[in-house]
Amino acid sequence: MKTKVYDQSWKATGDVELNKSIFAVEVNENLIHRALVYQLANARLNVAHTKTRGERRGSTRKIYRQKGTGRARMGSNRSPIRKKGWVAFGPRNNRNFTLSMNKQERRLALFSVLTSKLSSKNLVVVDGISFKEPKTTQADAFYKALPYEKTILFGMAQKNEALEKSSANLPYVKTLLVNYLNIKDLLKYNTLVLEKASLDHLATLVK
């Protein structure tokens, strides 16, 4: 299985062999969905928090006597039906939203998305990118010359400060190391651009 390799000016310079265990697996949409839910749930910040009766400030004495006032019975000022009282069944920040998913399934879900990118012709392999200095206009011209969908996820083989800083202000581009490829970003961005050297890093995921 081969695909074309492009240079920095998006001209084809040759072919590269792709690992069939990564780019030619059966696409499992159910597994991809599970992996996405797993990632989102485990990244969830549990911020919302309400106080219980014991945590709310205020006296616990009965507000007024039980009978003879013509009003409804009322106990503590911390009652949930009173202003500044505790919240019944409110959210608590000790709730656990984390999910579990085994490593093999997560890896297969990632390979399924990569296979889908290749089959839909939304995967591009470049030989290498080198900018002399960080410059947004240079990066913008580079990405706009790509004849694909303009939301781009760029997987780098190693840190490239000039490329990262040049792309930082472009809302349709995200750069990250290929080791950090994930389901959420792969589904969010239409086109996946990989450096040729990054394919060796992906190959290490296959046992």
Backbone bond lengths (Angstrom), bond angles and torsions (degrees), N, CA, C in turn:
res aa  C-N    CA-C-N  psi(-1)  N-CA   C-N-CA  omega(-1)  CA-C   N-CA-C  phi
1 M - - - 1.458 - - 1.522 109.66 -
2 K 1.338 116.15 120.20 1.461 120.47 -177.27 1.522 110.68 -124.95
3 T 1.348 114.84 157.18 1.454 121.38 172.93 1.517 107.94 -143.25
4 K 1.304 116.60 159.66 1.460 120.93 -176.54 1.529 111.25 -74.28
5 V 1.322 114.71 150.12 1.464 122.36 174.98 1.520 107.65 -113.00
6 Y 1.337 116.42 134.26 1.457 121.37 -177.56 1.521 110.25 -113.31
7 D 1.329 115.08 154.49 1.459 119.21 174.76 1.529 109.54 -93.50
8 Q 1.325 116.74 -170.99 1.468 120.76 -174.76 1.524 112.54 -67.22
9 S 1.319 117.79 -20.82 1.470 121.33 177.84 1.523 111.66 -96.76
10 W 1.351 116.56 13.19 1.457 124.78 177.58 1.528 112.86 62.70
11 K 1.317 115.22 36.08 1.460 120.63 173.03 1.529 108.56 -104.55
12 A 1.331 116.33 136.02 1.464 120.76 -178.89 1.522 109.82 -66.52
13 T 1.324 116.44 129.05 1.467 121.62 -179.12 1.526 112.35 -113.73
14 G 1.319 117.26 -6.89 1.458 119.85 -179.08 1.512 110.90 159.86
15 D 1.326 115.70 -162.25 1.456 122.12 -179.59 1.520 110.12 -123.42
16 V 1.328 115.61 158.91 1.451 121.34 175.25 1.520 108.46 -135.14
17 E 1.318 115.75 142.29 1.457 121.46 179.74 1.524 109.49 -81.53
18 L 1.335 116.96 129.33 1.462 122.00 179.44 1.525 109.71 -101.53
19 N 1.308 114.66 145.99 1.461 121.10 -179.69 1.535 109.31 -74.46
20 K 1.327 115.87 121.06 1.464 120.39 -178.36 1.526 112.13 -65.82
21 S 1.311 117.34 -25.95 1.466 120.83 179.52 1.522 112.27 -71.56
22 I 1.341 115.92 -13.21 1.471 120.91 -179.38 1.524 111.18 -110.53
23 F 1.319 116.50 -43.35 1.464 120.89 -171.16 1.530 113.71 -108.38
24 A 1.328 116.94 9.15 1.472 119.04 179.17 1.523 110.43 -140.98
25 V 1.327 116.72 41.74 1.460 120.40 177.19 1.530 109.24 -96.00
26 E 1.317 115.75 167.62 1.464 119.83 176.69 1.530 109.01 -74.58
27 V 1.323 116.63 126.00 1.463 120.94 -177.93 1.520 109.53 -73.42
28 N 1.312 115.54 117.78 1.466 122.30 -178.22 1.531 108.56 -108.92
29 E 1.335 116.85 97.43 1.462 120.98 -175.63 1.523 112.20 -66.37
30 N 1.326 117.18 -35.42 1.469 119.90 178.35 1.520 111.35 -63.82
31 L 1.321 115.82 -39.63 1.462 120.51 179.08 1.527 110.78 -68.76
32 I 1.324 117.00 -37.82 1.473 121.27 177.28 1.523 109.92 -62.69
33 H 1.337 116.09 -43.10 1.468 119.90 179.22 1.520 111.09 -63.18
34 R 1.328 116.83 -43.31 1.466 120.56 178.60 1.525 111.38 -61.76
35 A 1.333 115.95 -40.78 1.464 120.39 -179.98 1.530 111.15 -66.49
36 L 1.335 116.68 -36.72 1.466 120.34 177.96 1.518 110.78 -67.21
37 V 1.332 117.15 -45.85 1.466 120.60 178.14 1.529 110.41 -62.07
38 Y 1.320 116.55 -39.87 1.468 121.91 177.76 1.530 110.65 -59.75
39 Q 1.336 116.77 -46.08 1.465 120.83 -178.68 1.526 111.91 -65.99
40 L 1.331 116.63 -44.48 1.460 120.52 -178.55 1.526 111.43 -67.37
41 A 1.330 116.73 -40.47 1.462 120.29 -178.75 1.521 111.41 -66.43
42 N 1.332 116.83 -40.99 1.458 120.30 -177.55 1.523 112.34 -75.75
43 A 1.338 116.54 -16.75 1.466 120.00 176.65 1.531 111.78 -94.18
44 R 1.319 116.45 -0.82 1.468 120.69 -175.47 1.526 111.55 -70.14
45 L 1.319 115.81 130.64 1.462 121.07 176.71 1.523 108.72 -92.63
46 N 1.307 115.93 121.11 1.458 121.07 -177.61 1.529 109.01 -88.06
47 V 1.327 116.33 88.26 1.466 121.66 -172.62 1.526 112.17 -101.12
48 A 1.334 117.63 -42.62 1.467 121.28 -174.99 1.529 110.47 -59.35
49 H 1.336 116.17 130.46 1.464 119.87 -176.40 1.529 109.82 -152.55
50 T 1.311 116.45 130.13 1.464 121.38 176.13 1.528 109.29 -120.35
51 K 1.331 115.93 156.70 1.460 121.02 -176.93 1.527 111.80 -90.52
52 T 1.312 114.45 147.01 1.456 120.11 175.32 1.526 109.50 -87.91
53 R 1.332 116.76 178.55 1.460 121.57 179.90 1.543 111.00 -58.46
54 G 1.325 116.00 -40.03 1.456 119.51 -178.20 1.515 113.77 -71.66
55 E 1.330 117.62 -22.61 1.469 121.33 -178.15 1.525 112.55 -91.32
56 R 1.331 117.15 -17.86 1.465 120.48 -177.06 1.523 110.65 -78.91
57 R 1.323 116.79 138.11 1.463 120.80 176.79 1.521 110.75 -71.16
58 G 1.317 115.62 150.82 1.465 120.00 176.93 1.512 111.98 135.51
59 S 1.302 115.33 157.83 1.469 121.18 -179.25 1.530 110.59 -72.61
60 T 1.314 115.37 152.40 1.461 119.99 177.60 1.532 111.70 -98.37
61 R 1.324 116.52 3.55 1.480 118.88 -178.30 1.525 109.75 -70.50
62 K 1.309 115.46 157.52 1.471 121.27 177.20 1.527 107.34 -70.79
63 I 1.326 116.95 132.87 1.460 121.43 -171.55 1.534 112.10 -65.61
64 Y 1.320 115.78 -45.30 1.473 120.41 176.23 1.517 108.09 -148.08
65 R 1.319 116.39 168.18 1.454 120.05 -174.22 1.522 112.10 -63.44
66 Q 1.331 113.65 159.42 1.457 120.68 -172.80 1.518 112.05 -67.79
67 K 1.341 117.93 -42.44 1.469 121.01 -173.05 1.518 111.02 -124.29
68 G 1.302 114.80 161.65 1.451 120.87 172.08 1.507 115.54 91.68
69 T 1.311 119.71 -3.48 1.472 120.33 -178.85 1.524 112.28 -99.34
70 G 1.340 116.84 -15.46 1.458 119.90 -176.87 1.518 112.98 79.59
71 R 1.316 115.95 3.94 1.468 119.52 -179.43 1.529 110.15 -106.62
72 A 1.295 115.26 167.60 1.460 119.96 178.62 1.524 109.93 -67.96
73 R 1.320 115.85 152.82 1.454 120.44 178.76 1.531 109.95 -62.25
74 M 1.295 117.27 140.21 1.464 121.33 -178.81 1.512 109.41 -145.69
75 G 1.326 115.49 136.62 1.454 120.05 179.80 1.511 110.76 -103.16
76 S 1.328 116.32 -116.96 1.462 122.45 -175.44 1.528 111.90 -70.32
77 N 1.316 114.51 154.19 1.461 121.36 176.63 1.538 111.12 -71.83
78 R 1.347 116.10 -10.32 1.459 120.48 -179.85 1.532 112.44 -87.89
79 S 1.317 117.16 6.37 1.459 121.53 -177.60 1.530 110.93 -56.76
80 P 1.318 119.34 142.65 1.467 121.11 -179.29 1.522 114.16 -66.55
81 I 1.327 118.02 -14.52 1.468 119.04 179.89 1.525 111.68 -91.79
82 R 1.323 117.49 1.05 1.459 120.90 178.79 1.521 110.33 -107.68
83 K 1.316 114.76 153.64 1.456 120.19 177.94 1.522 109.88 -59.23
84 K 1.312 117.19 136.52 1.465 124.88 -179.24 1.530 112.72 66.38
85 G 1.333 116.18 18.08 1.455 119.29 175.21 1.523 110.45 -85.22
86 W 1.350 116.21 -179.94 1.460 119.23 179.48 1.518 110.57 -73.55
87 V 1.306 117.60 163.04 1.457 122.87 -177.75 1.520 108.92 -102.94
88 A 1.326 115.81 121.57 1.465 120.47 179.55 1.529 110.11 -79.04
89 F 1.328 116.92 130.51 1.463 123.55 176.75 1.539 112.64 58.66
90 G 1.327 117.14 30.29 1.460 120.97 179.30 1.520 111.97 -80.35
91 P 1.321 117.21 168.91 1.475 120.50 -179.97 1.523 111.57 -69.87
92 R 1.327 115.95 144.80 1.462 121.97 178.71 1.531 108.96 -125.11
93 N 1.329 116.59 142.50 1.466 119.04 -176.53 1.524 113.73 -81.34
94 N 1.321 117.56 6.83 1.459 120.14 175.17 1.528 111.92 -98.97
95 R 1.330 116.08 8.57 1.462 119.68 178.71 1.525 110.17 -74.37
96 N 1.297 117.60 137.74 1.459 122.62 -176.72 1.534 110.28 -101.62
97 F 1.338 115.80 115.01 1.462 120.99 -179.66 1.525 112.42 -100.70
98 T 1.324 118.33 -2.93 1.457 120.70 -173.73 1.526 111.77 -65.83
99 L 1.332 114.29 144.62 1.458 121.85 177.92 1.526 108.91 -118.62
100 S 1.297 116.44 164.86 1.461 120.81 178.08 1.521 109.65 -119.79
101 M 1.321 114.36 145.65 1.464 120.75 177.76 1.525 106.56 -155.65
102 N 1.304 117.90 129.80 1.456 118.05 -173.98 1.533 112.19 -71.86
103 K 1.325 114.07 158.56 1.465 122.10 -172.37 1.524 112.51 -60.41
104 Q 1.319 116.69 -39.93 1.460 120.33 -178.73 1.524 111.46 -63.85
105 E 1.330 116.60 -39.07 1.464 120.45 179.34 1.529 110.76 -68.70
106 R 1.315 116.83 -41.80 1.467 119.82 178.80 1.525 110.86 -62.77
107 R 1.318 115.50 -40.64 1.466 120.87 179.96 1.531 110.46 -66.37
108 L 1.333 117.23 -42.43 1.462 120.82 179.42 1.528 111.05 -66.11
109 A 1.336 117.18 -35.79 1.465 120.60 176.91 1.525 110.44 -64.01
110 L 1.334 116.95 -41.43 1.467 121.07 177.42 1.521 110.57 -62.65
111 F 1.333 117.60 -44.28 1.462 120.89 179.07 1.524 111.07 -65.11
112 S 1.331 117.29 -33.22 1.468 120.66 178.33 1.520 110.73 -63.61
113 V 1.332 116.63 -42.28 1.474 120.01 179.73 1.526 110.27 -68.33
114 L 1.335 117.29 -40.25 1.466 120.32 178.36 1.526 110.81 -63.99
115 T 1.326 117.01 -39.53 1.460 120.84 176.22 1.528 110.93 -63.16
116 S 1.329 115.72 -41.17 1.465 120.54 178.81 1.523 111.08 -64.10
117 K 1.335 116.97 -39.14 1.467 120.72 177.91 1.527 110.89 -62.06
118 L 1.323 115.59 -42.50 1.468 119.67 -179.38 1.522 111.11 -68.12
119 S 1.324 117.32 -44.94 1.468 120.46 -177.19 1.525 112.28 -67.60
120 S 1.331 117.21 -28.83 1.469 120.81 178.03 1.527 112.23 -90.58
121 K 1.345 116.48 7.69 1.470 123.42 178.21 1.522 112.19 60.38
122 N 1.322 115.33 37.94 1.459 120.84 176.47 1.532 111.70 -114.35
123 L 1.334 115.40 23.40 1.460 121.44 176.39 1.523 108.76 -118.42
124 V 1.340 116.23 127.57 1.458 122.09 -179.40 1.524 108.52 -126.35
125 V 1.318 116.64 134.83 1.467 121.93 177.38 1.524 108.53 -111.37
126 V 1.335 116.35 126.29 1.467 121.33 178.45 1.522 108.90 -113.84
127 D 1.328 114.65 149.89 1.463 119.84 -176.38 1.523 111.67 -70.87
128 G 1.315 117.29 -33.21 1.464 121.05 -179.02 1.518 109.46 164.68
129 I 1.318 115.89 148.70 1.459 121.23 -178.87 1.522 108.64 -121.61
130 S 1.331 115.29 131.25 1.470 119.26 177.05 1.526 109.20 -139.65
131 F 1.315 115.45 114.15 1.458 121.81 173.84 1.524 108.09 -101.64
132 K 1.341 116.61 138.61 1.461 119.60 179.77 1.520 111.77 -66.76
133 E 1.329 115.75 -34.94 1.461 120.72 -179.65 1.527 108.65 -151.48
134 P 1.331 116.74 156.22 1.474 118.90 177.23 1.524 110.87 -66.01
135 K 1.301 116.48 120.37 1.464 120.93 -178.60 1.522 108.44 -151.21
136 T 1.327 116.65 117.38 1.460 121.20 -175.89 1.520 112.40 -63.75
137 T 1.338 117.24 -40.34 1.465 120.10 -178.54 1.524 111.11 -63.37
138 Q 1.325 116.07 -35.43 1.458 120.38 178.25 1.527 111.01 -66.55
139 A 1.329 116.11 -43.63 1.461 120.54 178.46 1.523 111.09 -66.53
140 D 1.330 116.76 -39.13 1.467 121.20 -179.44 1.532 110.27 -62.05
141 A 1.336 115.93 -44.24 1.469 119.90 178.29 1.523 111.20 -65.36
142 F 1.330 116.30 -35.96 1.466 120.97 179.87 1.526 111.11 -64.72
143 Y 1.331 117.03 -46.43 1.464 120.65 -177.78 1.525 111.84 -72.57
144 K 1.330 117.38 -35.76 1.462 120.15 -178.11 1.524 112.03 -70.51
145 A 1.313 116.77 -19.32 1.463 119.83 176.73 1.521 111.76 -78.16
146 L 1.315 116.58 -11.11 1.472 121.14 179.26 1.526 109.41 -74.18
147 P 1.338 118.87 121.10 1.474 121.06 -176.57 1.523 113.10 -82.26
148 Y 1.325 116.39 50.95 1.453 121.81 179.79 1.522 108.54 -135.47
149 E 1.333 115.70 -176.12 1.456 120.23 174.85 1.530 109.80 -57.41
150 K 1.323 116.53 143.25 1.454 118.93 -169.48 1.527 115.06 -90.95
151 T 1.321 118.15 9.21 1.465 118.24 168.63 1.523 106.26 -99.05
152 I 1.322 115.94 116.86 1.459 121.09 -165.33 1.527 111.09 -124.36
153 L 1.323 115.06 132.81 1.465 122.46 170.64 1.522 106.95 -109.31
154 F 1.340 115.96 118.42 1.464 120.90 -175.51 1.519 109.11 -104.59
155 G 1.329 116.97 114.53 1.467 122.07 178.75 1.515 110.57 -95.20
156 M 1.334 116.58 113.43 1.465 122.11 -176.88 1.523 110.79 -93.98
157 A 1.320 115.33 146.15 1.460 120.05 176.91 1.523 111.06 -75.07
158 Q 1.341 116.22 -33.35 1.458 122.25 178.36 1.518 109.24 -151.39
159 K 1.319 116.31 171.54 1.460 120.49 -177.54 1.522 110.53 -59.14
160 N 1.334 115.13 134.12 1.459 122.39 177.00 1.525 107.32 -136.04
161 E 1.312 115.67 90.36 1.467 120.95 -171.75 1.519 112.38 -60.92
162 A 1.326 117.33 -40.97 1.463 120.46 -178.90 1.524 110.80 -63.71
163 L 1.332 116.90 -42.42 1.472 121.01 179.44 1.525 110.69 -67.79
164 E 1.329 117.69 -43.56 1.459 121.38 -178.59 1.523 111.50 -63.17
165 K 1.330 117.35 -46.06 1.469 120.74 -179.13 1.524 110.92 -69.43
166 S 1.314 117.29 -35.09 1.470 120.34 178.72 1.519 111.72 -67.02
167 S 1.338 116.51 -31.58 1.466 121.14 -176.99 1.524 113.25 -92.00
168 A 1.330 117.24 -9.90 1.466 120.80 -171.00 1.524 113.17 -61.64
169 N 1.333 117.99 -33.60 1.466 121.08 -176.72 1.526 113.37 -93.43
170 L 1.322 116.91 5.58 1.469 120.20 178.90 1.526 108.44 -95.70
171 P 1.334 117.75 114.87 1.468 120.28 -173.96 1.525 114.20 -68.94
172 Y 1.328 117.50 -16.81 1.468 120.04 -176.30 1.527 112.05 -99.02
173 V 1.335 117.26 8.49 1.459 121.10 -177.25 1.522 109.95 -129.35
174 K 1.322 115.94 141.56 1.463 121.51 170.64 1.515 108.29 -135.22
175 T 1.339 115.72 131.11 1.463 120.45 177.16 1.524 108.92 -109.19
176 L 1.322 116.74 141.82 1.453 121.66 175.61 1.518 109.30 -158.84
177 L 1.323 115.65 158.16 1.460 119.60 176.13 1.521 109.45 -67.02
178 V 1.322 116.09 144.50 1.460 119.96 -176.15 1.531 111.02 -61.77
179 N 1.338 117.28 -24.27 1.467 120.47 177.41 1.527 112.14 -63.56
180 Y 1.348 116.69 -20.98 1.459 121.26 -176.24 1.528 112.53 -105.96
181 L 1.315 117.31 18.33 1.467 119.46 174.41 1.526 109.17 -59.40
182 N 1.330 116.28 135.06 1.456 119.86 -177.26 1.522 110.17 -142.36
183 I 1.317 114.67 162.59 1.468 121.59 -174.80 1.525 111.79 -61.51
184 K 1.314 116.95 -44.07 1.465 120.83 -176.19 1.520 111.74 -59.05
185 D 1.332 117.09 -49.79 1.461 120.30 -178.41 1.527 111.66 -69.03
186 L 1.318 116.87 -37.56 1.466 119.81 179.85 1.527 111.79 -64.03
187 L 1.325 117.05 -34.29 1.465 120.43 178.64 1.532 111.77 -81.41
188 K 1.318 116.45 -28.12 1.473 120.57 -177.73 1.528 111.79 -73.83
189 Y 1.343 116.89 -40.83 1.460 121.05 -176.29 1.528 109.97 -99.81
190 N 1.318 115.75 134.91 1.461 120.98 -174.35 1.527 112.81 -69.03
191 T 1.318 116.31 -47.66 1.458 120.84 -174.08 1.524 111.16 -106.48
192 L 1.315 115.64 133.30 1.466 121.56 176.21 1.520 108.60 -107.49
193 V 1.333 115.94 120.67 1.464 121.55 176.92 1.528 107.94 -109.18
194 L 1.321 116.25 124.01 1.458 121.21 -179.52 1.521 110.08 -119.21
195 E 1.306 116.28 137.72 1.457 119.81 171.25 1.535 108.34 -72.00
196 K 1.307 116.81 147.02 1.460 121.24 -177.00 1.529 111.26 -58.09
197 A 1.337 116.04 -39.14 1.466 120.27 -178.99 1.525 111.92 -66.88
198 S 1.342 117.35 -23.21 1.462 120.20 -177.93 1.529 112.11 -72.30
199 L 1.334 117.63 -18.23 1.466 120.66 178.84 1.527 111.04 -64.47
200 D 1.329 116.30 -30.87 1.472 119.91 177.37 1.522 110.87 -67.57
201 H 1.346 116.67 -34.97 1.469 120.30 177.43 1.534 110.38 -66.54
202 L 1.334 116.89 -39.65 1.464 120.27 178.63 1.524 110.97 -66.03
203 A 1.321 116.30 -34.17 1.472 120.65 -178.24 1.525 111.29 -63.59
204 T 1.325 116.80 -25.98 1.479 119.45 179.90 1.521 112.14 -70.71
205 L 1.349 117.42 -14.67 1.467 120.63 178.83 1.521 111.68 -77.66
206 V 1.319 116.46 -16.89 1.461 120.43 -178.27 1.516 109.30 -91.30
207 K 1.315 115.67 126.97 1.461 119.83 178.88 1.523 110.37 -83.51
